[in-house]
């Protein structure tokens, strides 16, 4: 059942990406980023079809994905997504012979949002659409760069090259679409229920913590702190709440201790009870051939 749900997400995500291109981007000749965009730029200097160049660019990326992003499961899901996307792109094209809108702002914005939401669903199912998606996940794994930010950087670089080859106006429209796409990917991956992280410094930490727990049901952690000016030790309250619970917590603090100091920050992701479940650790079959080989080799060496 788990695999059926994953492949359903991959299918829906690929369909949304195909629709974004067929309805908004391709009819209005919006230049795309990723492997397709890079292939279009390279084709201006190399006498090879764009499709062949896309394949050549994706082969090393797929191999890197097999090694570092989930082994053969990654290869299966990414290959499935690429095939479904390619087929739907051609199947749906005859249904949309005329663009829905010719307003540059509308087709770049909605094309980017729809396509980005589709890519986000593919990511949630632990697959990719190939090309820049793989590079973005590799950057996230090894450099800690958020996936959506990595996509902006990659596509921004490709679009700069495209602007030099095809003209700046096409590249600027495509950059709007790319930015909207990255925001949609971010929303799908992190959810539409933003979380806030609060640090509360008060002379009445126990009372505030109790009220937060009984009113919102959220957990509270005490951190040890020391005032640089006063030199006094105190307990800092740390808690994570949903956006809609933020006003409740600040009201509690105001009622208990109007002199309290509160810091509110945005949490990109909160895993655990009351929020998103912790991800399941990958098995040996999912961590790639080199990692699996190292595990087996260590076990062999330990034998007497």
Buried (B, 14 or more C-beta within 10 A) or exposed (E): EEEEEBBEBBBBBBBBBBBBBBBBBBBBEBBBBBBBBBBBBBBEEEEEEBEEBBBBBBEEBBEBBBBBBBBEBBBBBBBBBBEBBBEBBEEBBEEBEEBBBEEBEBBBBBBBBBBBBBBBBBBBBBBBBBBBBBBBBBBBEEEEBBBBBBBBBBBBEBBEBBBEBBEEEBBBBBBBBBBBBBBBBBBBBBBEEBBBBBBBBBEBBEBBBBBBEEEBEBBBEEEEBEEEEEEEEBBBBBBBBBEEBBEBBBEBBEEBBEEBEBEEEEBEEBEEEEBEEEEEEBEEEBBBEEBBEEEEEEEEEEEE
